[in-house]
Amino acid sequence: MDMTQASESGIGTLPDACGCGGASGGSNCAPSGEGEREQVLSDHEKYVFSSIRPYYEEPIVADEGQGVYLRDINGREYLDFFAGILTTSVGHSHPEVVERVREQVGRLGHTSTLYLTEQHGTAAKKLAGIAPGGLTKTFFTNSGSEAIETAIMAARHYTGRDEVVALRYGYSGRGAMGAALTAQASWRPLTTGVTGVVHAMGPYPYRSPFGELPEEELAERFAADLEEVILTTTSGRPAALLAETIQGVAGCILPPRGYFQRAAEIIRRYGGVLIIDEVQSGFGRTGNHWFGIEHWGVEPDIMVMAKGIASGYPVGATIARAEIADAWRGKTISTFGGNAISMAAMNATLDVMIREDVPARSAVRGAQLRAGLDRLAERYHWIGNVRGLGLMQGMELVEDRASKEPSPRRATALLEACREEGLLVGLGGLRGQVMRFGPSMLVTREEVDEALARLGRACEVVEAKG
């Protein structure tokens, strides 16, 4: 199909509730839901953990979504270029996903793994069909955090070892194991009690301690640190290396060319397995391939996924080579993992992705988005670095390009200015200095153009503030 056209008739638009047609980014929408909004805010303040901190000085109360558009409870419409943290992969409330979930809910909701279901087996087969290399067997859970913990346990069963190497700047979820693997202080609120986890240097070219070097040489320096960490902070017998293809929460950090090839060689030479995290980068988002790791021609031993796998429904997946999966002999269960409703959502999402060829779409629309971000970087001195693949892009803000001092104040200001323009984007980075972009992979040319126009106006506001 023509990549410049909308994917399906009626997808990507919301019914006009206020007469503005969405042309102004919703600024003319009447605040008909203000009372309801205040009640929602009050309920959250009184009854929800205060550690849940919404974006924005005035939190958005989401009410309705369709395609790349989100509407709040007041009726204001936003162009969503963060997709629920890169999760609504085929857009909000895709009609095919909605219909197949609705059908499954009316037929069978839950059995756990006590019985087999067609949806469960079909989902596992479809995943094996697009996964790289010899990855064939899947364990389904509810989230990326659980998928990662499953992968670590599988690696330990298979190797008979305990120690795991993760990367600095990485993010691996909110459980005890996930927090131990994570290497960002703000996401590790307490000292972890999990042992056997060490961290190698994160391959962050823009903030490399090795200075300006050719990519291949830079990759070798980061890989050398990985080997030194194994030799100095482990027993020399690690079970696994865990790495995100692109470090999302860290601010869309893309490793230098050659890093993953060397990292895979090193961990396997010491008897460990390679676990690749595709929770954010998977399912065509990086463009031209189904999974980000395929850009480097590396085949993982275990791979974890979540988020976009079911376009917002709770599914985590750990897929492994058969001999690794079969090495897990003890009993294990996930009560809601692989339930029929979530599997129906996953099967529908994958069907849409395959039919729409989202890897190709992400490459085309991602190139369009990247070109627009690069143009902004040429105009504003405080945009220090633009990076990413496909529809997973980051823009790092600095005080000045010479010092590369992170500028979280500008990032926060730009986030708020984007919201005023009716554009939703994300924040990332160790100091909250990186703008993140990851819309639905069915986003159209016109929608990318509109997002860039709104982002450009927001940049003008930040520039004026200094």
C-alpha positions as a Markdown table, in Angstrom:
| # | Residue | x | y | z |
|---|---|---|---|---|
| 1 | Met | 0.0 | 0.0 | 0.0 |
| 2 | Asp | 1.0 | 3.7 | -0.4 |
| 3 | Met | 3.0 | 4.6 | 2.8 |
| 4 | Thr | 1.8 | 8.2 | 2.6 |
| 5 | Gln | -1.8 | 7.3 | 3.0 |
| 6 | Ala | -3.8 | 6.5 | 6.2 |
| 7 | Ser | -3.8 | 2.8 | 7.0 |
| 8 | Glu | -7.5 | 2.3 | 7.2 |
| 9 | Ser | -10.6 | 4.4 | 6.7 |
| 10 | Gly | -11.8 | 6.0 | 10.0 |
| 11 | Ile | -8.7 | 5.0 | 12.0 |
| 12 | Gly | -6.8 | 7.9 | 13.6 |
| 13 | Thr | -9.7 | 10.3 | 14.1 |
| 14 | Leu | -11.9 | 11.0 | 17.0 |
| 15 | Pro | -15.6 | 12.1 | 16.7 |
| 16 | Asp | -15.7 | 15.9 | 16.9 |
| 17 | Ala | -17.1 | 16.5 | 20.4 |
| 18 | Cys | -16.7 | 20.2 | 20.5 |
| 19 | Gly | -16.9 | 21.6 | 17.0 |
| 20 | Cys | -13.3 | 22.6 | 16.6 |
| 21 | Gly | -12.5 | 19.6 | 14.4 |
| 22 | Gly | -9.1 | 19.2 | 16.1 |
| 23 | Ala | -7.5 | 21.7 | 13.8 |
| 24 | Ser | -6.3 | 23.9 | 16.6 |
| 25 | Gly | -4.9 | 21.1 | 18.7 |
| 26 | Gly | -8.1 | 21.3 | 20.8 |
| 27 | Ser | -7.5 | 24.8 | 22.2 |
| 28 | Asn | -11.1 | 25.8 | 21.5 |
| 29 | Cys | -12.6 | 22.8 | 23.2 |
| 30 | Ala | -15.1 | 23.6 | 25.9 |
| 31 | Pro | -14.2 | 22.4 | 29.4 |
| 32 | Ser | -17.4 | 20.4 | 29.8 |
| 33 | Gly | -15.7 | 17.8 | 32.0 |
| 34 | Glu | -14.0 | 20.1 | 34.5 |
| 35 | Gly | -16.1 | 18.8 | 37.4 |
| 36 | Glu | -15.3 | 15.2 | 36.5 |
| 37 | Arg | -11.7 | 16.1 | 36.1 |
| 38 | Glu | -11.5 | 17.5 | 39.6 |
| 39 | Gln | -13.1 | 14.4 | 41.0 |
| 40 | Val | -10.5 | 12.2 | 39.3 |
| 41 | Leu | -7.7 | 14.3 | 40.6 |
| 42 | Ser | -9.1 | 14.2 | 44.1 |
| 43 | Asp | -9.6 | 10.4 | 44.0 |
| 44 | His | -6.0 | 9.9 | 42.8 |
| 45 | Glu | -4.6 | 12.2 | 45.5 |
| 46 | Lys | -6.5 | 10.4 | 48.3 |
| 47 | Tyr | -6.4 | 6.8 | 47.2 |
| 48 | Val | -3.5 | 6.1 | 44.8 |
| 49 | Phe | 0.2 | 5.8 | 45.8 |
| 50 | Ser | 1.8 | 9.2 | 45.6 |
| 51 | Ser | 4.9 | 7.6 | 43.9 |
| 52 | Ile | 2.8 | 7.6 | 40.7 |
| 53 | Arg | 3.7 | 11.0 | 39.3 |
| 54 | Pro | 1.9 | 12.0 | 36.1 |
| 55 | Tyr | 3.5 | 14.2 | 33.5 |
| 56 | Tyr | 2.7 | 17.9 | 33.5 |
| 57 | Glu | 2.1 | 20.6 | 36.1 |
| 58 | Glu | -1.7 | 20.0 | 35.4 |
| 59 | Pro | -2.1 | 16.3 | 34.9 |
| 60 | Ile | -4.0 | 15.2 | 31.8 |
| 61 | Val | -7.1 | 13.0 | 32.6 |
| 62 | Ala | -7.4 | 10.8 | 29.5 |
| 63 | Asp | -10.9 | 9.8 | 28.4 |
| 64 | Glu | -10.9 | 8.6 | 24.8 |
| 65 | Gly | -8.5 | 7.6 | 22.1 |
| 66 | Gln | -8.5 | 6.6 | 18.5 |
| 67 | Gly | -5.4 | 6.0 | 16.3 |
| 68 | Val | -2.8 | 8.7 | 17.2 |
| 69 | Tyr | -5.3 | 11.0 | 18.9 |
| 70 | Leu | -6.2 | 11.2 | 22.6 |
| 71 | Arg | -8.9 | 13.2 | 24.1 |
| 72 | Asp | -9.0 | 14.3 | 27.8 |
| 73 | Ile | -12.0 | 14.5 | 30.0 |
| 74 | Asn | -12.6 | 18.1 | 29.1 |
| 75 | Gly | -12.9 | 17.3 | 25.4 |
| 76 | Arg | -9.5 | 18.6 | 24.4 |
| 77 | Glu | -7.7 | 16.6 | 21.7 |
| 78 | Tyr | -4.0 | 15.7 | 21.6 |
| 79 | Leu | -1.8 | 14.2 | 18.9 |
| 80 | Asp | -0.2 | 11.4 | 20.8 |
| 81 | Phe | 3.5 | 10.8 | 19.8 |
| 82 | Phe | 4.5 | 8.8 | 22.9 |
| 83 | Ala | 1.8 | 6.1 | 22.5 |
| 84 | Gly | 1.5 | 5.2 | 26.2 |
| 85 | Ile | 5.3 | 4.8 | 26.4 |
| 86 | Leu | 5.6 | 3.1 | 22.9 |
| 87 | Thr | 2.8 | 0.7 | 23.7 |
| 88 | Thr | -0.3 | 1.5 | 21.6 |
| 89 | Ser | 1.6 | 0.2 | 18.6 |
| 90 | Val | -1.2 | 0.2 | 16.1 |
| 91 | Gly | -3.0 | 3.2 | 17.7 |
| 92 | His | -5.5 | 3.7 | 20.4 |
| 93 | Ser | -8.6 | 1.4 | 20.1 |
| 94 | His | -7.8 | -0.1 | 16.8 |
| 95 | Pro | -11.2 | -1.5 | 15.6 |
| 96 | Glu | -9.9 | -4.9 | 14.7 |
| 97 | Val | -8.2 | -5.4 | 18.1 |
| 98 | Val | -11.3 | -4.1 | 19.9 |
| 99 | Glu | -13.6 | -6.4 | 18.0 |
| 100 | Arg | -11.6 | -9.5 | 18.6 |
| 101 | Val | -11.1 | -8.8 | 22.3 |
| 102 | Arg | -14.8 | -8.1 | 22.6 |
| 103 | Glu | -15.6 | -11.5 | 20.9 |
| 104 | Gln | -13.1 | -13.3 | 23.2 |
| 105 | Val | -14.5 | -11.7 | 26.3 |
| 106 | Gly | -18.0 | -13.1 | 25.5 |
| 107 | Arg | -16.6 | -16.5 | 24.8 |
| 108 | Leu | -13.9 | -17.4 | 27.4 |
| 109 | Gly | -12.1 | -15.0 | 29.7 |
| 110 | His | -9.8 | -17.0 | 32.0 |
| 111 | Thr | -8.5 | -20.5 | 32.6 |
| 112 | Ser | -4.8 | -19.8 | 33.6 |
| 113 | Thr | -2.5 | -22.6 | 32.3 |
| 114 | Leu | -4.6 | -25.3 | 33.8 |
| 115 | Tyr | -6.0 | -25.9 | 30.3 |
| 116 | Leu | -4.8 | -25.2 | 26.8 |
| 117 | Thr | -6.4 | -22.6 | 24.6 |
| 118 | Glu | -6.2 | -21.9 | 20.9 |
| 119 | Gln | -5.4 | -18.2 | 21.5 |
| 120 | His | -2.3 | -19.1 | 23.6 |
| 121 | Gly | -0.8 | -21.6 | 21.2 |
| 122 | Thr | -1.5 | -19.4 | 18.2 |
| 123 | Ala | 0.1 | -16.4 | 19.8 |
| 124 | Ala | 3.3 | -18.4 | 20.6 |
| 125 | Lys | 3.4 | -19.8 | 17.0 |
| 126 | Lys | 3.0 | -16.3 | 15.5 |
| 127 | Leu | 5.8 | -14.9 | 17.7 |
| 128 | Ala | 8.2 | -17.8 | 16.7 |
| 129 | Gly | 7.4 | -17.0 | 13.1 |
| 130 | Ile | 8.8 | -13.5 | 13.2 |
| 131 | Ala | 11.5 | -13.9 | 15.9 |
| 132 | Pro | 15.1 | -14.0 | 14.8 |
| 133 | Gly | 17.3 | -17.1 | 14.7 |
| 134 | Gly | 16.4 | -20.1 | 16.6 |
| 135 | Leu | 14.0 | -18.5 | 19.1 |
| 136 | Thr | 11.0 | -20.8 | 19.2 |
| 137 | Lys | 9.5 | -21.3 | 22.7 |
| 138 | Thr | 7.6 | -18.6 | 24.6 |
| 139 | Phe | 6.5 | -18.1 | 28.2 |
| 140 | Phe | 3.8 | -15.4 | 28.6 |
| 141 | Thr | 3.4 | -13.1 | 31.6 |
| 142 | Asn | 1.7 | -9.8 | 32.2 |
| 143 | Ser | 4.5 | -7.2 | 31.8 |
| 144 | Gly | 8.0 | -6.5 | 30.7 |
| 145 | Ser | 9.2 | -6.7 | 34.3 |
| 146 | Glu | 8.0 | -10.2 | 34.6 |
| 147 | Ala | 9.3 | -11.2 | 31.1 |
| 148 | Ile | 12.8 | -10.0 | 32.2 |
| 149 | Glu | 12.7 | -11.9 | 35.4 |
| 150 | Thr | 11.6 | -15.0 | 33.5 |
| 151 | Ala | 14.5 | -14.6 | 31.2 |
| 152 | Ile | 17.0 | -14.3 | 34.0 |
| 153 | Met | 15.6 | -17.4 | 35.7 |
| 154 | Ala | 15.7 | -19.3 | 32.4 |
| 155 | Ala | 19.3 | -18.4 | 31.9 |
| 156 | Arg | 20.2 | -19.5 | 35.4 |
| 157 | His | 18.4 | -22.8 | 34.9 |
| 158 | Tyr | 20.2 | -23.4 | 31.6 |
| 159 | Thr | 23.7 | -22.4 | 32.6 |
| 160 | Gly | 23.6 | -23.5 | 36.2 |
| 161 | Arg | 25.0 | -20.1 | 37.2 |
| 162 | Asp | 23.7 | -17.1 | 39.0 |
| 163 | Glu | 25.6 | -14.0 | 38.1 |
| 164 | Val | 24.1 | -11.6 | 35.5 |
| 165 | Val | 25.7 | -8.6 | 33.8 |
| 166 | Ala | 23.5 | -5.7 | 32.9 |
| 167 | Leu | 24.3 | -2.3 | 31.5 |
| 168 | Arg | 24.5 | 1.2 | 33.1 |
| 169 | Tyr | 21.6 | 3.5 | 32.0 |
| 170 | Gly | 19.4 | 0.4 | 31.5 |
| 171 | Tyr | 15.9 | 0.1 | 32.8 |
| 172 | Ser | 14.4 | -3.3 | 33.6 |
| 173 | Gly | 11.2 | -2.8 | 35.5 |
| 174 | Arg | 9.8 | -2.2 | 39.0 |
| 175 | Gly | 10.1 | -5.6 | 40.8 |
| 176 | Ala | 13.0 | -6.5 | 43.0 |
| 177 | Met | 14.9 | -8.2 | 40.2 |
| 178 | Gly | 14.1 | -5.4 | 37.8 |
| 179 | Ala | 15.3 | -2.7 | 40.2 |
| 180 | Ala | 18.5 | -4.6 | 40.7 |
| 181 | Leu | 19.1 | -4.8 | 37.0 |
| 182 | Thr | 18.2 | -1.2 | 36.4 |
| 183 | Ala | 21.1 | 1.3 | 36.5 |
| 184 | Gln | 19.5 | 4.7 | 37.1 |
| 185 | Ala | 19.3 | 6.0 | 40.6 |
| 186 | Ser | 15.9 | 7.6 | 40.3 |
| 187 | Trp | 14.4 | 4.1 | 39.4 |
| 188 | Arg | 16.2 | 2.4 | 42.3 |
| 189 | Pro | 14.6 | 4.0 | 45.4 |
| 190 | Leu | 15.9 | 1.4 | 47.9 |
| 191 | Thr | 19.1 | -0.6 | 48.2 |
| 192 | Thr | 18.3 | -3.9 | 46.4 |
| 193 | Gly | 18.6 | -7.1 | 48.2 |
| 194 | Val | 19.1 | -9.1 | 45.0 |
| 195 | Thr | 22.7 | -10.5 | 44.7 |
| 196 | Gly | 24.7 | -11.6 | 41.6 |
| 197 | Val | 24.0 | -8.5 | 39.4 |
| 198 | Val | 26.8 | -6.3 | 38.1 |
| 199 | His | 26.8 | -3.5 | 35.6 |
| 200 | Ala | 29.1 | -2.8 | 32.7 |
| 201 | Met | 29.4 | 0.6 | 31.0 |
| 202 | Gly | 26.4 | 1.6 | 28.9 |
| 203 | Pro | 27.3 | 2.2 | 25.2 |
| 204 | Tyr | 26.3 | 5.9 | 25.1 |
| 205 | Pro | 28.2 | 7.5 | 22.2 |
| 206 | Tyr | 27.1 | 11.1 | 22.9 |
| 207 | Arg | 28.4 | 11.0 | 26.5 |
| 208 | Ser | 31.3 | 8.6 | 25.9 |
| 209 | Pro | 34.2 | 8.9 | 28.4 |
| 210 | Phe | 36.5 | 7.9 | 25.5 |
| 211 | Gly | 35.9 | 11.1 | 23.6 |
| 212 | Glu | 35.2 | 11.4 | 19.8 |
| 213 | Leu | 36.2 | 8.1 | 18.1 |
| 214 | Pro | 35.0 | 6.2 | 15.0 |
| 215 | Glu | 32.0 | 4.0 | 15.8 |
| 216 | Glu | 33.8 | 0.7 | 15.5 |
| 217 | Glu | 36.6 | 1.8 | 17.8 |
| 218 | Leu | 34.1 | 3.2 | 20.3 |
| 219 | Ala | 32.3 | -0.1 | 20.2 |
| 220 | Glu | 35.5 | -1.9 | 21.0 |
| 221 | Arg | 36.2 | 0.3 | 24.0 |
| 222 | Phe | 32.7 | -0.3 | 25.5 |
| 223 | Ala | 33.1 | -4.0 | 24.8 |
| 224 | Ala | 36.4 | -4.1 | 26.5 |
| 225 | Asp | 34.8 | -2.7 | 29.6 |
| 226 | Leu | 32.2 | -5.5 | 29.5 |
| 227 | Glu | 34.9 | -8.1 | 29.5 |
| 228 | Glu | 36.8 | -6.3 | 32.4 |
| 229 | Val | 33.6 | -6.2 | 34.5 |
| 230 | Ile | 33.2 | -10.0 | 34.0 |
| 231 | Leu | 36.9 | -10.5 | 35.0 |
| 232 | Thr | 36.9 | -8.2 | 38.0 |
| 233 | Thr | 33.4 | -8.2 | 39.5 |
| 234 | Thr | 32.1 | -11.7 | 38.8 |
| 235 | Ser | 33.4 | -15.2 | 39.4 |
| 236 | Gly | 34.3 | -15.2 | 35.7 |
| 237 | Arg | 31.3 | -17.5 | 35.1 |
| 238 | Pro | 28.3 | -15.3 | 34.3 |
| 239 | Ala | 24.9 | -16.7 | 33.4 |
| 240 | Ala | 23.9 | -13.9 | 31.1 |
| 241 | Leu | 24.3 | -10.5 | 29.7 |
| 242 | Leu | 21.0 | -8.4 | 29.6 |
| 243 | Ala | 20.9 | -5.5 | 27.2 |
| 244 | Glu | 18.2 | -3.3 | 25.7 |
| 245 | Thr | 18.6 | -2.9 | 21.9 |
| 246 | Ile | 18.0 | 0.8 | 22.4 |
| 247 | Gln | 18.0 | 2.1 | 26.0 |
| 248 | Gly | 14.5 | 3.8 | 26.1 |
| 249 | Val | 14.1 | 5.2 | 29.5 |
| 250 | Ala | 17.7 | 6.4 | 29.4 |
| 251 | Gly | 16.8 | 8.6 | 26.5 |
| 252 | Cys | 16.8 | 6.5 | 23.3 |
| 253 | Ile | 20.5 | 5.6 | 23.6 |
| 254 | Leu | 21.7 | 3.8 | 20.4 |
| 255 | Pro | 24.9 | 1.8 | 20.7 |
| 256 | Pro | 27.8 | 2.3 | 18.3 |
| 257 | Arg | 28.1 | 0.0 | 15.3 |
| 258 | Gly | 29.7 | -3.3 | 16.2 |
| 259 | Tyr | 29.0 | -3.2 | 19.9 |
| 260 | Phe | 26.4 | -6.0 | 20.0 |
| 261 | Gln | 28.5 | -8.3 | 17.9 |
| 262 | Arg | 31.4 | -8.0 | 20.3 |
| 263 | Ala | 29.2 | -8.2 | 23.4 |
| 264 | Ala | 27.6 | -11.4 | 22.1 |
| 265 | Glu | 31.0 | -12.9 | 21.5 |
| 266 | Ile | 32.3 | -11.9 | 24.9 |
| 267 | Ile | 29.4 | -13.2 | 27.0 |
| 268 | Arg | 29.3 | -16.5 | 25.1 |
| 269 | Arg | 33.1 | -17.0 | 25.4 |
| 270 | Tyr | 32.6 | -16.9 | 29.2 |
| 271 | Gly | 29.8 | -19.4 | 29.0 |
| 272 | Gly | 26.8 | -17.1 | 29.4 |
| 273 | Val | 23.8 | -16.4 | 27.2 |
| 274 | Leu | 22.7 | -13.2 | 25.5 |
| 275 | Ile | 19.3 | -11.8 | 26.7 |
| 276 | Ile | 18.0 | -9.0 | 24.5 |
| 277 | Asp | 15.3 | -6.6 | 25.7 |
| 278 | Glu | 12.9 | -5.6 | 22.9 |
| 279 | Val | 10.2 | -4.3 | 25.2 |
| 280 | Gln | 10.2 | -0.9 | 23.7 |
| 281 | Ser | 12.1 | -1.4 | 20.4 |
| 282 | Gly | 10.3 | -4.5 | 19.2 |
| 283 | Phe | 7.7 | -5.3 | 16.6 |
| 284 | Gly | 8.9 | -3.2 | 13.7 |
| 285 | Arg | 9.3 | 0.1 | 15.6 |
| 286 | Thr | 13.0 | 0.5 | 14.6 |
| 287 | Gly | 12.2 | 0.1 | 10.9 |
| 288 | Asn | 12.9 | -2.6 | 8.2 |
| 289 | His | 13.2 | -5.4 | 10.8 |
| 290 | Trp | 10.7 | -6.9 | 13.3 |
| 291 | Phe | 13.2 | -6.5 | 16.1 |
| 292 | Gly | 15.9 | -4.0 | 16.8 |
| 293 | Ile | 18.7 | -6.5 | 17.4 |
| 294 | Glu | 18.3 | -7.6 | 13.8 |
| 295 | His | 19.9 | -4.3 | 12.6 |
| 296 | Trp | 23.2 | -5.7 | 13.9 |
| 297 | Gly | 22.8 | -9.2 | 12.6 |
| 298 | Val | 23.0 | -10.7 | 16.1 |
| 299 | Glu | 20.8 | -13.6 | 17.2 |
| 300 | Pro | 19.9 | -13.6 | 20.9 |
| 301 | Asp | 19.6 | -16.7 | 23.0 |
| 302 | Ile | 16.7 | -15.3 | 24.9 |
| 303 | Met | 14.5 | -12.2 | 24.0 |
| 304 | Val | 11.9 | -10.4 | 26.0 |
| 305 | Met | 9.0 | -8.3 | 24.8 |
| 306 | Ala | 5.9 | -6.5 | 26.1 |
| 307 | Lys | 4.2 | -3.1 | 25.5 |
| 308 | Gly | 3.5 | -3.0 | 21.8 |
| 309 | Ile | 3.0 | -6.7 | 21.5 |
| 310 | Ala | -0.7 | -6.4 | 22.2 |
| 311 | Ser | -1.2 | -2.6 | 21.7 |
| 312 | Gly | -1.9 | -1.9 | 25.3 |
| 313 | Tyr | -3.3 | -5.1 | 26.7 |
| 314 | Pro | -1.2 | -6.7 | 29.5 |
| 315 | Val | 1.2 | -9.2 | 27.8 |
| 316 | Gly | 4.8 | -9.9 | 28.5 |
| 317 | Ala | 6.7 | -12.6 | 26.5 |
| 318 | Thr | 10.0 | -14.4 | 27.0 |
| 319 | Ile | 11.1 | -16.3 | 23.9 |
| 320 | Ala | 14.1 | -18.6 | 23.9 |
| 321 | Arg | 15.9 | -21.3 | 22.0 |
| 322 | Ala | 14.3 | -24.7 | 22.7 |
| 323 | Glu | 17.1 | -26.1 | 24.7 |
| 324 | Ile | 17.1 | -23.1 | 27.0 |
| 325 | Ala | 13.3 | -23.2 | 27.5 |
| 326 | Asp | 13.4 | -27.0 | 28.1 |
| 327 | Ala | 16.1 | -26.7 | 30.7 |
| 328 | Trp | 13.5 | -25.2 | 33.1 |
| 329 | Arg | 12.4 | -28.4 | 34.9 |
| 330 | Gly | 10.7 | -27.0 | 38.0 |
| 331 | Lys | 7.1 | -26.0 | 38.4 |
| 332 | Thr | 6.1 | -22.5 | 37.3 |
| 333 | Ile | 2.9 | -20.6 | 36.5 |
| 334 | Ser | 1.7 | -17.2 | 35.7 |
| 335 | Thr | -2.0 | -16.9 | 36.7 |
| 336 | Phe | -2.9 | -14.3 | 34.1 |
| 337 | Gly | 0.0 | -14.9 | 31.7 |
| 338 | Gly | -1.3 | -16.1 | 28.4 |
| 339 | Asn | -4.9 | -15.6 | 29.3 |
| 340 | Ala | -7.3 | -15.8 | 26.4 |
| 341 | Ile | -8.3 | -12.2 | 26.4 |
| 342 | Ser | -4.8 | -10.8 | 26.3 |
| 343 | Met | -3.8 | -13.4 | 23.7 |
| 344 | Ala | -6.7 | -12.4 | 21.5 |
| 345 | Ala | -5.4 | -8.8 | 21.7 |
| 346 | Met | -1.9 | -10.0 | 20.8 |
| 347 | Asn | -3.1 | -12.1 | 17.9 |
| 348 | Ala | -5.2 | -9.3 | 16.5 |
| 349 | Thr | -2.3 | -6.8 | 16.9 |
| 350 | Leu | 0.2 | -9.1 | 15.2 |
| 351 | Asp | -2.3 | -9.7 | 12.3 |
| 352 | Val | -2.6 | -5.9 | 11.8 |
| 353 | Met | 1.2 | -5.4 | 12.1 |
| 354 | Ile | 1.9 | -8.1 | 9.5 |
| 355 | Arg | -0.8 | -6.9 | 7.1 |
| 356 | Glu | 0.3 | -3.3 | 7.4 |
| 357 | Asp | 4.0 | -4.2 | 7.2 |
| 358 | Val | 4.9 | -2.0 | 10.1 |
| 359 | Pro | 8.6 | -2.5 | 9.8 |
| 360 | Ala | 8.5 | -0.9 | 6.4 |
| 361 | Arg | 6.0 | 1.8 | 7.6 |
| 362 | Ser | 8.2 | 2.6 | 10.6 |
| 363 | Ala | 11.3 | 3.1 | 8.3 |
| 364 | Val | 9.5 | 5.5 | 6.0 |
| 365 | Arg | 7.7 | 7.5 | 8.7 |
| 366 | Gly | 10.7 | 7.3 | 11.0 |
| 367 | Ala | 12.9 | 8.9 | 8.3 |
| 368 | Gln | 10.3 | 11.7 | 7.9 |
| 369 | Leu | 10.3 | 12.3 | 11.7 |
| 370 | Arg | 14.1 | 12.1 | 12.0 |
| 371 | Ala | 14.5 | 14.7 | 9.2 |
| 372 | Gly | 12.2 | 17.1 | 11.0 |
| 373 | Leu | 14.0 | 16.6 | 14.3 |
| 374 | Asp | 17.4 | 17.2 | 12.6 |
| 375 | Arg | 16.1 | 20.4 | 11.1 |
| 376 | Leu | 15.1 | 21.6 | 14.5 |
| 377 | Ala | 18.6 | 20.7 | 15.8 |
| 378 | Glu | 20.2 | 22.9 | 13.1 |
| 379 | Arg | 18.1 | 25.8 | 14.3 |
| 380 | Tyr | 18.4 | 25.6 | 18.1 |
| 381 | His | 21.7 | 25.4 | 19.9 |
| 382 | Trp | 20.3 | 23.7 | 22.9 |
| 383 | Ile | 19.4 | 20.6 | 20.9 |
| 384 | Gly | 22.6 | 18.7 | 21.5 |
| 385 | Asn | 21.9 | 15.3 | 19.9 |
| 386 | Val | 19.2 | 13.6 | 17.8 |
| 387 | Arg | 19.3 | 9.8 | 17.7 |
| 388 | Gly | 17.3 | 6.7 | 17.2 |
| 389 | Leu | 16.0 | 4.2 | 14.7 |
| 390 | Gly | 12.6 | 4.2 | 12.8 |
| 391 | Leu | 9.8 | 5.5 | 15.1 |
| 392 | Met | 11.9 | 5.4 | 18.2 |
| 393 | Gln | 13.7 | 8.7 | 18.3 |
| 394 | Gly | 15.2 | 10.9 | 21.0 |
| 395 | Met | 16.3 | 14.5 | 21.2 |
| 396 | Glu | 18.8 | 15.4 | 24.0 |
| 397 | Leu | 18.6 | 19.0 | 25.3 |
| 398 | Val | 21.7 | 20.7 | 26.7 |
| 399 | Glu | 22.7 | 24.1 | 28.1 |
| 400 | Asp | 25.3 | 24.5 | 25.4 |
| 401 | Arg | 26.8 | 22.1 | 22.8 |
| 402 | Ala | 30.4 | 22.7 | 23.9 |
| 403 | Ser | 29.9 | 21.5 | 27.5 |
| 404 | Lys | 27.0 | 19.1 | 26.8 |
| 405 | Glu | 25.6 | 20.0 | 30.2 |
| 406 | Pro | 22.2 | 18.3 | 30.4 |
| 407 | Ser | 19.3 | 20.7 | 30.4 |
| 408 | Pro | 16.3 | 19.2 | 32.3 |
| 409 | Arg | 14.8 | 22.7 | 32.7 |
| 410 | Arg | 14.5 | 23.1 | 28.9 |
| 411 | Ala | 13.2 | 19.6 | 28.5 |
| 412 | Thr | 10.4 | 20.2 | 31.1 |
| 413 | Ala | 9.6 | 23.5 | 29.5 |
| 414 | Leu | 9.4 | 21.9 | 26.0 |
| 415 | Leu | 7.2 | 19.1 | 27.4 |
| 416 | Glu | 4.8 | 21.7 | 28.7 |
| 417 | Ala | 4.9 | 23.8 | 25.5 |
| 418 | Cys | 4.2 | 20.7 | 23.5 |
| 419 | Arg | 1.2 | 20.0 | 25.7 |
| 420 | Glu | -0.1 | 23.5 | 25.0 |
| 421 | Glu | 0.2 | 22.8 | 21.3 |
| 422 | Gly | -1.8 | 19.6 | 21.7 |
| 423 | Leu | 1.2 | 17.3 | 21.2 |
| 424 | Leu | 2.1 | 14.5 | 23.7 |
| 425 | Val | 5.8 | 13.4 | 23.8 |
| 426 | Gly | 7.9 | 11.7 | 26.4 |
| 427 | Leu | 10.8 | 12.5 | 28.7 |
| 428 | Gly | 13.8 | 10.3 | 29.4 |
| 429 | Gly | 17.5 | 10.5 | 30.3 |
| 430 | Leu | 19.4 | 10.1 | 33.5 |
| 431 | Arg | 18.5 | 13.8 | 34.4 |
| 432 | Gly | 15.3 | 14.1 | 32.5 |
| 433 | Gln | 16.9 | 15.9 | 29.6 |
| 434 | Val | 15.8 | 13.9 | 26.6 |
| 435 | Met | 12.6 | 14.3 | 24.6 |
| 436 | Arg | 11.3 | 10.9 | 23.4 |
| 437 | Phe | 9.1 | 10.3 | 20.3 |
| 438 | Gly | 7.4 | 7.0 | 19.6 |
| 439 | Pro | 3.9 | 7.2 | 18.0 |
| 440 | Ser | 1.7 | 4.5 | 16.7 |
| 441 | Met | 3.4 | 2.7 | 13.8 |
| 442 | Leu | 0.3 | 3.3 | 11.7 |
| 443 | Val | 0.9 | 7.1 | 11.9 |
| 444 | Thr | 0.5 | 8.8 | 8.5 |
| 445 | Arg | 2.6 | 11.4 | 6.6 |
| 446 | Glu | 0.2 | 14.1 | 7.4 |
| 447 | Glu | 0.2 | 13.3 | 11.1 |
| 448 | Val | 4.0 | 13.3 | 11.3 |
| 449 | Asp | 4.0 | 16.7 | 9.5 |
| 450 | Glu | 1.4 | 18.1 | 12.0 |
| 451 | Ala | 3.4 | 16.8 | 15.0 |
| 452 | Leu | 6.6 | 18.4 | 13.7 |
| 453 | Ala | 4.7 | 21.7 | 13.2 |
| 454 | Arg | 3.4 | 21.6 | 16.7 |
| 455 | Leu | 6.9 | 20.7 | 18.1 |
| 456 | Gly | 8.4 | 23.5 | 16.1 |
| 457 | Arg | 6.0 | 26.0 | 17.7 |
| 458 | Ala | 6.8 | 24.6 | 21.1 |
| 459 | Cys | 10.5 | 25.0 | 20.4 |
| 460 | Glu | 9.9 | 28.7 | 19.6 |
| 461 | Val | 8.3 | 29.1 | 23.0 |
| 462 | Val | 11.3 | 27.5 | 24.8 |
| 463 | Glu | 13.7 | 29.6 | 22.8 |
| 464 | Ala | 12.0 | 32.8 | 23.8 |
| 465 | Lys | 12.3 | 31.9 | 27.4 |
| 466 | Gly | 16.0 | 31.4 | 27.0 |
